[in-house]
């Protein structure tokens, strides 16, 4: 389970060019049965990929809206 704070920290650490393993080691799960543990690098990768896909999907809409209002 990931939350907004964990995603924000993962994005910040990725911007600092840390590896997935290094990012996972610095994150802590805050809810659920794995509370207090670190996510796996695979979980971090999936979380970041899903964020990137959502962001990429939203950008064409923003560009289209800007073009229509011009």
Backbone as CSV, one residue per row, in Angstrom:
resi,resn,N_x,N_y,N_z,CA_x,CA_y,CA_z,C_x,C_y,C_z
1,UNK,0.843,-1.176,0.000,0.000,0.000,0.000,0.889,1.241,0.000
2,UNK,0.574,2.169,-0.868,1.335,3.415,-0.928,0.384,4.576,-0.679
3,UNK,0.935,5.689,-0.270,0.112,6.871,-0.059,0.762,8.067,-0.747
4,UNK,0.095,9.189,-0.683,0.551,10.393,-1.362,1.922,10.839,-0.859
5,UNK,2.133,10.760,0.451,3.418,11.184,1.023,4.555,10.293,0.539
6,UNK,4.292,8.991,0.482,5.325,8.062,0.019,5.661,8.331,-1.445
7,UNK,4.644,8.576,-2.256,4.874,8.875,-3.666,5.677,10.159,-3.811
8,UNK,5.318,11.182,-3.061,6.049,12.449,-3.135,7.521,12.259,-2.776
9,UNK,7.781,11.493,-1.727,9.170,11.243,-1.334,9.895,10.425,-2.399
10,UNK,9.232,9.424,-2.957,9.852,8.607,-4.010,10.196,9.460,-5.223
11,UNK,9.305,10.365,-5.599,9.581,11.253,-6.731,10.770,12.163,-6.428
12,UNK,10.816,12.675,-5.203,11.938,13.533,-4.794,13.264,12.764,-4.859
13,UNK,13.258,11.543,-4.348,14.482,10.740,-4.348,14.880,10.339,-5.773
14,UNK,13.894,10.075,-6.624,14.199,9.746,-8.020,14.841,10.944,-8.709
15,UNK,14.364,12.145,-8.395,14.958,13.360,-8.970,16.412,13.520,-8.556
16,UNK,16.777,12.945,-7.416,18.161,12.979,-6.958,18.975,11.834,-7.554
17,UNK,18.346,11.083,-8.469,18.974,9.990,-9.213,19.418,8.821,-8.331
18,UNK,18.648,8.543,-7.281,18.917,7.364,-6.458,18.347,6.135,-7.168
19,UNK,18.914,4.979,-6.893,18.421,3.737,-7.485,17.118,3.328,-6.811
20,UNK,16.397,2.397,-7.442,15.157,1.904,-6.849,15.418,1.275,-5.481
21,UNK,16.515,0.556,-5.344,16.852,-0.045,-4.048,17.102,1.016,-2.991
22,UNK,17.806,2.075,-3.373,18.081,3.152,-2.415,16.793,3.875,-2.024
23,UNK,15.921,4.092,-3.005,14.643,4.744,-2.713,13.827,3.871,-1.769
24,UNK,13.706,2.586,-2.078,12.919,1.661,-1.242,13.453,1.626,0.191
25,UNK,14.760,1.686,0.345,15.368,1.629,1.682,15.051,2.869,2.511
26,UNK,14.719,3.967,1.852,14.434,5.215,2.573,12.944,5.432,2.830
27,UNK,12.108,4.626,2.190,10.668,4.754,2.380,10.193,3.781,3.454
28,UNK,9.113,4.145,4.137,8.523,3.284,5.156,7.017,3.230,4.922
29,UNK,6.474,2.033,4.924,5.041,1.836,4.765,4.354,2.293,6.045
30,UNK,3.304,3.110,5.905,2.666,3.710,7.076,1.324,3.091,7.446
31,UNK,0.789,2.208,6.597,-0.536,1.630,6.874,-0.539,0.151,6.520
32,UNK,-1.505,-0.546,7.053,-1.703,-1.945,6.691,-0.825,-2.901,7.468
33,UNK,-0.859,-4.171,7.044,-0.137,-5.203,7.785,1.385,-5.104,7.630
34,UNK,1.860,-4.350,6.646,3.305,-4.168,6.470,3.797,-2.838,7.026
35,UNK,2.974,-2.234,7.874,3.334,-0.949,8.478,4.698,-1.046,9.149
36,UNK,5.530,-0.041,8.904,6.858,-0.002,9.500,7.930,-0.661,8.661
37,UNK,7.544,-1.375,7.618,8.509,-2.035,6.737,8.801,-1.149,5.526
38,UNK,9.845,-1.515,4.819,10.192,-0.820,3.581,9.491,-1.512,2.420
39,UNK,9.044,-0.734,1.425,8.483,-1.375,0.231,9.606,-2.036,-0.558
40,UNK,9.253,-2.974,-1.402,10.263,-3.604,-2.252,10.616,-2.650,-3.394
41,UNK,11.794,-2.817,-3.992,12.128,-2.008,-5.166,11.088,-2.169,-6.283
42,UNK,10.504,-3.359,-6.413,9.487,-3.580,-7.435,8.246,-2.738,-7.158
43,UNK,7.877,-2.607,-5.900,6.732,-1.771,-5.533,7.012,-0.308,-5.847
44,UNK,8.226,0.124,-5.552,8.617,1.502,-5.848,8.566,1.739,-7.358
45,UNK,9.094,0.801,-8.126,9.090,0.929,-9.584,7.656,1.028,-10.098
46,UNK,6.770,0.163,-9.597,5.379,0.168,-10.034,4.696,1.487,-9.660
47,UNK,4.935,1.966,-8.447,4.343,3.218,-7.988,4.775,4.387,-8.876
48,UNK,6.066,4.461,-9.182,6.578,5.539,-10.018,6.083,5.412,-11.462
49,UNK,6.032,4.197,-11.984,5.548,3.987,-13.348,4.080,4.393,-13.468
50,UNK,3.257,3.996,-12.504,1.842,4.364,-12.527,1.668,5.881,-12.454
51,UNK,2.474,6.534,-11.645,2.432,7.995,-11.569,2.801,8.607,-12.913
52,UNK,3.877,8.112,-13.520,4.320,8.639,-14.811,3.254,8.438,-15.887
53,UNK,2.592,7.279,-15.869,1.540,7.001,-16.856,0.348,7.930,-16.656
54,UNK,-0.046,8.159,-15.409,-1.164,9.076,-15.146,-0.801,10.492,-15.582
55,UNK,0.420,10.911,-15.294,0.869,12.249,-15.656,0.918,12.413,-17.170
56,UNK,1.434,11.404,-17.865,1.528,11.466,-19.328,0.142,11.478,-19.965
57,UNK,-0.786,10.742,-19.391,-2.143,10.686,-19.939,-2.856,12.014,-19.754
58,UNK,-2.544,12.737,-18.706,-3.211,14.007,-18.426,-2.650,15.152,-19.262
59,UNK,-1.420,15.080,-19.681,-0.791,16.183,-20.393,-1.425,16.492,-21.745
60,UNK,-1.778,15.511,-22.580,-2.417,15.873,-23.853,-3.725,16.635,-23.645
61,UNK,-4.466,16.333,-22.599,-5.716,17.036,-22.317,-5.422,18.494,-21.995
62,UNK,-4.410,18.740,-21.187,-4.037,20.099,-20.821,-3.605,20.864,-22.064
63,UNK,-2.795,20.242,-22.929,-2.333,20.893,-24.146,-3.511,21.197,-25.069
64,UNK,-4.444,20.276,-25.178,-5.623,20.470,-26.024,-6.476,21.619,-25.489
65,UNK,-6.681,21.683,-24.183,-7.459,22.760,-23.588,-6.796,24.117,-23.823
66,UNK,-5.483,24.159,-23.730,-4.757,25.419,-23.962,-4.887,25.840,-25.423
67,UNK,-4.816,24.886,-26.336,-4.946,25.196,-27.764,-6.350,25.694,-28.093
68,UNK,-7.355,25.100,-27.458,-8.738,25.496,-27.713,-9.052,26.885,-27.179
69,UNK,-8.427,27.274,-26.075,-8.706,28.577,-25.511,-7.885,29.699,-26.141
70,UNK,-6.938,29.352,-26.998,-6.083,30.360,-27.644,-6.762,30.984,-28.847
